[in-house]
Amino acid sequence: MSIPDETGRFAQVGGLDQIASRADVARVVREMADDLRRNPSAWENSTLERFLDALSVSLSALPNLYANRGESFPDQPNWKILAEMLVMASGYE
């Protein structure tokens, strides 16, 4: 996930494609918090209010993200979807 720097960016985290457990999501959240502390002005949604607004929209937009990647959106939620949604909310416009 990436967007132009002049409008902000998504949290910089590694290994989103390999999320399989609660511990993996916890690591993503820690990396997001570390990235926000280091680069608060780089995030599109760096306040709780903006992040939560974007999180709501991200939940609705995730099926489109999967479709754009040529993938089927799973019927059942999983840890990877949760992690993708959180990272997506950090930079969603």
Summary of the structure (lengths in Angstrom):
residues: 93
radius of gyration: 12.7
end to end distance: 12.5
largest distance: 35.9
contacts: 257
relative contact order: 0.25
helix: 61%
strand: 2%
